């Protein structure tokens, strides 16, 4: 999956009630040790899904993502 696709998937998953812990990249079958991809590539994908999830969550709360992140 591409980064854009994963962002969309993350947003869709949030809209369907999934939590941040439901990130599909956290499944054993999607881990670099199983897939053979680099940790950096896996991390980019996992972060893309999370970003999409957070954007949808913020939209539902009427906030921007920056408003949800504490310093």
Secondary structure, DSSP 8 states (H G I E B T S, - for coil): --HHHHHHHHHHHHHTT--GGG-GGGSGGGSHHHH---HHHHHHHHHHHHHHHHHHHHHHHT--HHHH---
